[in-house]
Amino acid sequence: MRDAGGWWRRKSTPAKVETYTRWSFHFFAVIEIAAFGLPAFGQVGSRLAGWLFLMVCAHAGLCALAASRALDWTRGSREQPVRLLWALGVVTALIANVALALTTHGPGGADADAAAGSLFVGSLAFGAGIMALGVRNRRRVIAIVAGAGVGAGVVAFPLGLPGPAALGTAFAVLVTAGFLAFTSVFSVWLLDSVYELDEARETRTRLAVAEERLRFGRDLHDVMGRNLAVIALKSELAVQLARRGRPEAVEQMVEVQRIARESQREVREVVRGYREADLRAELAGAQGVLAAAGIDCEVSGSATGLPAQIQSALGWVVREATTNVLRHGDAESCAVSLRVAQGRVTLTVENDGVPDAGAGADAPERGSGLAGLRERLQEVDGVLRAGVCGGGLFRLTAQVPLPSGKVPLPSGEVPVPVSAPESVSASGIVPSPVSPQ
């Protein structure tokens, strides 16, 4: 018993439902034998009862086999058992005719007529119900049920059954066969639905894993994009200085080494899942990085008093926007402004480095960075807009509503300049005092 319980527990939910469905239809064979085969021994002679019992057993076994094959076909593990279903239909018709013949030409008596009538109705009902299990078209199911009912009435008249009795028998066959056919169709629908729900759950799990991988990839892009651009910039500057014999080349390579180590630390923090962006540090770092790249950068606004979650989201926006300025355009100037008005924080990054015509005006949109920023801003009910505006400028705007009860910044409508510190730890960038010549 313990092994049997373990066998059942090891099954998945769809497998349990399939097992239950299969054994339910197998149990129909037992019901048919118990309801129409065994009572014959007490209603007719033993010899005739034995033949009736054998016919019922044969029909019940054929129904069980057809049900098993039909369920296999439903699950896609076997072809549709067309020949077996036709064989079941022929055997059902033969047994029904034999039972009806016993009613009109048999030994007679109320018990014998009752046994033959119940066998007639039962064989047609169970046969039609199991045949409905092997088809998927509703019209065919209806045709099978209607054919069983109409056929029962049509056959009853030539064999001498009275009109009212023939109509009653046809109606009984129609109702019983309809109920069993509905049971078969509903069981198949339920089994398919359980498997589809299980597949949907597995698909949702795989999508969640894929989404997490995409999120992780976007985080790495956000972290490494600007740092790699600065490393490339400073390496090129160091090469130029070294070719000219300038001692500042060593200082630039030291900075490259430090930024690389800082990038390693940030990647580890991303992997651990707790890295947050500091908006003040990112604003100052953006000014320093763009200045080192020879881009005139003006930063205005203050992050004082903003909630930490909003600062983190906007900090990622500043980082990604700086990366896009360095990579996707040939900018000469860039303006970053942070303002609080009417309960909303607005961050605007505007530069004159519009992507070239070959790349398209919305070239930065094809990357994963802005998509990741939109997801981050959605967590704080923010929106992100990016595109080319008038005057050959590319503008990126992020708006985030302040939580209720938060007091707007004192600087509200008046921008407060932010100066770049000598060392910025969050971005890992130190503005270079050396410009290429």
N, C-alpha and C positions, 0 to 999 in steps of 0.2 A: 504494500500500500504506500509505503514511503517513496519507493521508486516511481510508482504511478503518479503520486502528487508532484514529485520533482519533474517528471515528464511534462505535466500540464503547466507547471510554473515556468519552465524553460521556454515555453511557446510565447511568441509575441501576441499582442492583442488581436491583430488581423488573423493570425494563425488559429487562435482560439475560436474566433467567430467562424472561420471556415470549418474547423473540426466540428463545432456545434451544428452548423448547417448540414454538413454531410451526414452526420449521424442522425439528424432529425429526419432526413429523407430516407435513410436506411430503416429508421423506425416505422416509417409509413408502411413498409413491407410487412412488418410484424402486425401493425394495426389491420392491414387488409386480410391477413391470414386469420387473425383472431376474430374479426368482425364477420367475415364471409365464408371462411373455410371450415373452422371448427364447429360453428352451429349447424352445419349440414348433417353431421352425424346424428343429431337428435331430431332432425326434421324429415329425413328420407331414409331409405334403406341403406344398410352399411356398405353394400357394393357401390351403389350410386354415389353415396356420400364420399367414398374413397376417391372416386374419379373426380368429383367436384373439388375435393380437397387438393388433389394433385394439380388440377388446373389453376386453382387459386395460388398455390405455392409457385407454380411456374410463372404465372403472371406477376406475382409479387417480386420474385427474383429478377425477372427481366426489368421490372420497374426500378429496382434498386441499382442494377447495373447501368441502366440508361441514365439514372440520376447522377451516378458517380462520373460517368463519362461526360455528361452535360456540364457538370461543375468543373471538371478538368478543362473543358473547352472554354468555359467562362473565364477561368484564370489564365488562359493562354498556353496551357501545357499540352494540349491535345487538339486535333482538328475536330470540327463539328461532327458528332456521331450521326450523320444523316441516315445511313443504312440501319443503324440500331434503332433510331426513332421510327423509321418506316416499319421495321420488324415488330416493334412494340405496338404500332397502330394496327397492323394486320392481326397479331395475336389477340389484342383487345377486342377487335371486331368479331373474331371467331368465337372467343369465349362468351361474348355478349349474345351472339346468335344462338349458341348452344344453350345458354341459360334461358333465353326467351323461348326456344323450342321446348325445353322441359316444362315451361309454364303452360303451354298450349297442348303439348302432346306427351307429357310426362305421366308419372303414376297418379297424379291428381292429389287432391287433399290440400287443406289450407296450409299446412306446414311445408309441403313440397313447393307450393306456389310462392310462399314467402321466401324460402331459401333461394329459389331460382330468380325471383324478382330482385332480391337484395344483391345477388351475384351479378345480375345484369346491370343494375345501377352502379354498383361498386367498381366493377371492372372498367366501365366506360369513364367514370369519374376519375379514378386513379390513373388510368391510362392517359386521359387528356391532360390531367394536372402535371404528370411527369413529362409529357411531350412538350408542354409549354415551357418547361425548364430548359429545353434544348434549342429554343428560338429566341431571338432578340426583338423582332419586329412585333409591335403591339397588334397590328392588324392580323398577323398570323396567329397570335395567341387567341384573339377573338374568334378567328375562323375555326380554330381547333375546338374551342368550347361550343360555339354555335353548331359546328358540324356534328359534335357528339350528341347535342340535344336534339337537333333536327333528325339526325340519323336514327336515334332511338325511336322517335315517333314514326318515322317513315317505315322502319323495319317491323314495327309492332303491328301495323295494320295487316300486311300480307300473312303474318303468322297467326292471325285470328284473334288478336287481343282486342277487346271492346274499345270503342272510341274514347270514352272518358278515361279508361284505364291507360290507354296509349298516351293520351295527352298528359295525364298525371305523371306517368313514367318519364316522358320527355322533359317535363318541367323539373322533376327530381334530378334527372341527369344534368340538366342545364345548370341548376343551382349548385349542385355538389361539384361538378366539374369546374364551374366558375370560381367557386371558393378555393379549390385546390390549385387552380391555375393562378389565381391572385396570390396565393401563398408562395407559389414557386417564383413568380415575377418579383414579388416583394423581397423574398430571401436573396435573390440574385442582386437586386438593387442595393440591399443592405450590405451584402458582402463586398460589392464593388465600392460602395461608399466608404466602408471601413478601410479598404486598401488605399483608396484615393486620399483619404485623410492622413493615413500613415505616410504615404509618399509626400503629401504636402508638408507634413511635419518634418520629414527628412530634408525636403527642399528648403524649408525655412531655416533649418539648422545650417545647411550648407551656405545659404545666402548670408546668414548671420556671420559665419566664419569668413566668407569672402568680403563682406562689408567691413569686418574688423581688420582684415588684411589691407583693404583699401585705405581705411582710416590710418592705419599704422604707416602705410606708404606715404600718405599725404603729410603726416606728421614729420616723417623723415625728410620729405621734400621741403617742408617749411623750415626745419631746423638746419638742413645742410645747404639749401639753395644759396642763401646769401653768403654764408661762410665760404663755400667753394668758389663763388664768384670773387670774393675778396682775396682768397688765396691765389687764384689765377691772376688777379690784378697786381697784387704785391709781388708775386713771382716774376711777372713780366717787367715790373719796375726795377726789381733787383737785378734782372739780367741786363737791362739798359744801363743801370748804374755801374755794374761790374765791368761792362765793356768800356766804360769811360774811366775806369780806375777810381771810382768814387768810393770812399769808405762806408757811406751810408747803405751800400748793398748788403753788408753784414747785418745791419739793424733791421732791414726789411725782411731778410730771411729768418731772423730771430722772431719777428712778428708772425711770419708764416708758420713757424714751428709752434708758437703759442696758440695761434688760432686753430691749428690742427688738433692740438691737445684739448682745447676748449670744445671743439666739435665732437671729439670722442666722448667727453663728459656729458654733453647735451644728448648724444645718441643713447648713452646709458640711461639717462633720465627719461627719455622717451620710452625705452624698453620697459623701465620700471613703472611707467604710467603716471608719474606725478609731476611732470615738468609744467610749469606755468610761465607765461610771458609777462615781463614787467613793462608796463606801458611807458613810464618815464625813461627807463633804460633803453627801450626800443626806439623812442623818439630821438634820444641823444645819439644812439648808435647809428640810426639811419642818416643823421646829419653828418656824422663822422665818416661813414663808409662812402657816401656820395661825394663828400668833399675830397676824400682820398682818390676817388675815381675821376676827379676833375669836373664834377657836376656841382654847380652852384645850388645849394639847398637851403631853404628858409623854413624853419620850424616855428610855429606859433601855437599857443594854447597851453593849458595846464591840466595835468591829470590829478591834481589835488582834490580829494574828497570823493572821487569816483569809487564805487564798489569794486572789490577785488575781482569779481567774476567779469565785470565789464572791462576792467583794465586788461585782464588776461586776453579776452577776445579781441579787443582793439589792438593790443600788442602784437598778436599774430597777424592782424591786418597790416600793420606798419611793416612787419618783417617781410611778408609776402609782396607787398607793394614795392618795397626797396629792391627785392630780388627781381621783380619784373622790370623796374627801371634799369637795372644793371644789365639784364639779359635780353630783353625784348625790344629795346629801342636804342637810339643814339641821342640821348638827352643831353642838353647843356644846362638846363635849370629844372629845379623841382621845388614845389611848395607843399608843405605838410601843415595842415591846420586842424586844431581840435577845439570845438566850441560846444557849449551847453546852452540850450535855449528851449523854452516851452516844454520842459521835462524830457528832452531828448539830447543825447550826445551824438554829435556829428563829426566824423573824422573824414577829411578830404585830402587825397594825395593827387597832385596835378603836376604833370611834366610835359615837356615839349618833345619827348622822344617817341613820337607816334610810330608804330611798326611800319615797315616798308610795304609797298603795294603788293609785293609778291607774297608776303606772309598774311596779308589781310589786316584790316583795322582791329579786328578782335582776336589777334593771334594769341594773346595771353589767355583767352578763355579756353583754348584747346588744351591747356595743361590741367593738372589736377589741383594746383594751388588754390585758385579761386573757388573751385567746388568745395574744397576742404574749409575755406573761410566761411562760405555760406552755411555750412553745417555748424561751425562754431558759433556763428552769429544767431542761428536759429535757436540755440540753447538759451540765449538771452533775449529772444524775440526781436532780434535785429535783422536788418536787410542790407544787402550789398549791391551796389550798382557800379558797373565799369563800362567804359566806352569812350569813343572819340567825341570831343566836344568842339565848339567853335575855336578858330584861331590855331588849328593844328595841334591841339593839346589832347592828352589822354588823361581822363579823370576817373579816379576810383573813390567812391563815397560809401562810407559805412555809417548807418544810423542805428542807434540802440536806445530804447526808452529807459528812463531811469525808474527804478522801483518806486512804488508809492511811498510817500513819507520821507523820501530823500530830498534834502535841500540842495538846489542847484549851486554850482560853484560860484564863489564870489566873483570870479573873473568873467562869468557868464557871457556877456556880449563883447568883452574887451580881450583880445588875444594877449597872452603873456609870453614873451620870447623864452625859448628854452635853449640854453647854451650847451654845447657838447662838452662833457668832462674829459679829463685827460685820459681816463681809463674807464672802459665800460665792460663790466663783468658779464652782464646778461647776454650781450651780443658777441662778446669775445673780440671786439674790434677796438683798436687804438688808432685815432686819426694820424696819418703819416705827416710828419713835418717836412718831408722831402717831396717835392714835385718833380716829375720828369722834365728834362730839358733837352 
